[in-house]
Amino acid sequence: MPAAAAGTLRLGDLTVNRMAFGAMRVAGPDIWGEPRDRAAMRKLLARAFELGHTFFDTADSYGPDVSETLIAEALHPFPKELVIGTKGGLVRPSRHRWDRDGRPEHLRGAVDGSLKRLRLERIDLYQFHAPDPSVPFAESVGTLAELQRAGKIRHLGLSNVSVRELGEARRIATIVSVQNEYNLENRSSDDVLAACEKAGIAFIPWYPLGAGRALRPAKVKRVAVRLGATPAQVAIAWLLARSPLMLPIPGTSSIAHLEENAAAAALGLTPDDVAVLDG
């Protein structure tokens, strides 16, 4: 279980391995529609768990609906060690659109849809996917808090939020995770990460490899050569070293890349390596 080498962290009362798996790319091209080979994606999801990924990140917008459905097909009934985190609040009216919808009625339906597709009675972690500028943020978060009290959600998280929005949400409900874009080449959420560290909240960096951008700098390649690793492994190891509350979720549709990424959990960066990468 190479993914276990990075240690664990807490999501509320749940413990997961810090090397997690993002299930966005098991859907079709552009995260739209069915994958070309459903059986291959089910095999990949099963392999991700075998490798020690005990937290899977997904969302109803991935497909839409495809990623959640495939996770259930591949792994239900879920092993007790596996924690599923999903998200709602983005809708996909077409292949290249990701529209925000934080209306209470939409979120209620989204949670019920995720429960059905994942074959669950309660979702371990449900994250509000993105604030909707046309709906008061407190109204959206409050709706999810109501659904948590109703027993449909175990823990609540947020995605694509500012420090101010995190603070506002914490006045409404207990927040156990924040998922913002973060990688070697995009550290614009450093302030949100710091707020999460202060509050003991897990930070889930989406696009942990920056869609490949984090692999290109010469400094990443130099460290990779020195360690006998790949640039992707170095970029993931940097995230793990950046904060004990970091929960990277690299995703892929390739078992070879999945295994490569999992091995990053055991890659030990020296302080000098971190300094080079931070520069």
N, C-alpha and C positions, 0 to 999 in steps of 0.2 A: 504494500500500500504506500507507494512513494509520496502521494499527496499528504500523508500524515506527518511527514518529516518537518513541516513548518510549524507544528504545534496546533493548539486550539484557541478558540475564543468563545465568548458567551454572547448569545442572542437571547436576551431575557433569561429564562430558565433553561434554555437549550444550549448545548455545547456542540460546536462544529469544528472540523479541521479548517485551518486558516487558508488552505489552498482549495478554492471552491471552483465550481463549474458553471459557466454561463451557457444556457441552452438556447440562445437566440438563433444560432446558425444551423440548427437542425431543421428549420423551415426552408422553404425554397429560396431561389435567388432574390436578392433585395429584401430578404426576410418576408417574402410574400408567397402565399400558396404552399402547396405540398412540396416536399423534397423530391428529388428525382428518384430516390431509392429509400422508401420508408423502412424497409427491413434493415438497411445499413445504418440508418439513424437510430433505430431501436438498439442495434448492436453497440453503437457508439455510446449511447446513454448508459447501457448496462456496464460497458467497460469503464466509463467514468466513475461509477460507484465502486467497481472492483479495484480501481487505482487509489481509492481512499478519499474521493471527493464526497463529503457528507453534507454539503450544502449545494443545492441546485438553484440557480436563479433563472426565472422565466417571467413571462408577462402574457396577458391575453392578446396584446397587439402583435405578438410574434407569429405571423402567419396570415391573418390573425387566427388565433385559437389553435394553431397547429402544434406549437411547441408544448403547450400544456397537455394536449391529447397524446402526443408521442411519449411524453414522460410517463403518463399513466399506463400506456400500452407496454412500455418497456419494463417498468419496475413495480407496478401495483400487483399485489399489496406491498406497500412501501416498507423496506427494512426499518426497524425502529431507530437506527442510527441516522437515517436520511431525513434532512430538513428541507422542505420545499418552500422557497420564497417566490411569490408571484406579485404582479403589479397590475394596477388598473388606473385609467384616467387618460389614456391615449387611444384614439380610434383610427382605423385605417380605411378611409373611404376609397382609396385606390393605392396602387403599388408604391408610389413615391410620396404619399401623404401620411403625416403623423399629426393628427389634430388633437388638441387638448379638450377634454370634456370632464370637468370636475363637478357637474351637476349631481346633487344627491340621488336623483332617480337613476342616473346612469351608473353611479358607483354601486348602488344596491344591486342593480342587474348584473354588473360586472363581477361582483363578488359571487353571486349565485352561479353565474356562468363558469367561473373558475372552479368553484366547488364541484360542479357537475363534471367538468372535463377532467379534473384531477382525481375524481372519485373519492372525495374527502368530505367529512362532516365539519371539519374545522381546518382552516389554512394556517400553517405554522407561522409564516411571516407574510403580511400583505403590505405592500408599499404603494403609496400614492405616487403615480408615475411622473406627474408633472403638474405644478400649479396651473390653474386655468384663469387667465386674466379677466374672464367674463363672469367668474363666480368667486365670491369671497372665500379666501383660503380657509378661514376658520369654519366655514360652512362645509367645505369638502372634508376637512379633517374630522370635524364633529360627526359627520355621517359615518365615517369609518370607525370612530370611537363607539358609536351606537351599535354598529354591527359587531364590534368586538364584545361589547356587553351582552349582545344577543347570543354569543357563543360561536359565531361563524369565523372569527379571527382570533388567533392566539396572541400574536404580537404585531405591532404596527411599526412601519418604517416610512421613510420619505425618499423621494428621488428628485434630482434637479432643483434643489432648494438653496436658498441663501441662509446665512447665519440668522438673519431676522426671522425668516420663515420657520427655521428650526426652533427658535425660541418661542414663536407664537404657537407652534404645534405642541410643544412640550407643556404649555399652559393648559392644553385641552386634554392631552392623553400622554401616556408613557410611550416614548419613541425609543426603539432599540437599534435602529439602523438608519443610515443615510447613504444613498447611492447617487453619486455625482461623477461626471467625467473627471478622470485623473490618471495621469501617466507621466513618464519622464519628460515629455514634451509639452504637457499641459498641466500646470500646477495652479490653475486659477482658483481652485477650491481649497487652497492651503488654509484659508481662514475657517472654512467649514470643517476641515479635518481637525484643526486645533480646537474648535468648539466641541467636536465629538470626543476628542481625547479628554477634554476637561470634564465632560459629562459621563464618560465611560460608555459611549455609543459606538457600535461597530460602523466602520466606514467601508463601503463597497465601491471600489473604483470601476466604473464602466469604461469601455475602451481602454483596458489596461495596457494594451500595446499600441494605442493611438492609431488603429487601423494600419499598422505597419510603420508609422512615422517615428515611434519611439525606438525602432530598431536600426535606424539609418545613421545616427550620429557616430562620428569616428570614435568618440570616447566609449560608446557602448561596444563597438567592435573590438577595441583594444582590450577592454576588460574580458570580453568573451574569449579572445585568443589566449589571454593569460590563464584563464580558468579552464580552458578546454571545453567551453560551453557554447551555446548558440546565443545570438543577440536577444532572442525572445526570452530565453531563460534568465539572462542578465536583467532584462527589463522587469520581469516578474519578481526576481529576487530583490531588486531595488525596492519595489513596492512593499514586499514583506519586511524589509529592513527599515522602511520609512516610519512605520508605526506598529506597535503591537496590536492595535485595533483595526489594522488593514485586513480586508477580506477580498483578495483579488478573485475575479471570475472570468479568466480567459476562456473564450469559447471557440469552437471549431467544428467543422463537419468531417474532419480527418482523424482517424484513430492515431496515425503517426504523429500528428501535431499534438493531439491530446496527451500522448505519452511523453512527448518532448516537454510540454508545458508542466506536466505533473512532476517531472524530474527537477524542475526549478525549485521545488520546496526544500530540497536538500543542498542547494547551492549556497555555500557560505561566502558572503562578501566580506572582505576585510574593511576596517575603517578607512583605509586608503582607497579602496575600490569605491566605497560610498562617497567619499569626498570627491573623487574624480567624476562620478556620475552626477553628483549634486551641482557641480560647477557649470 
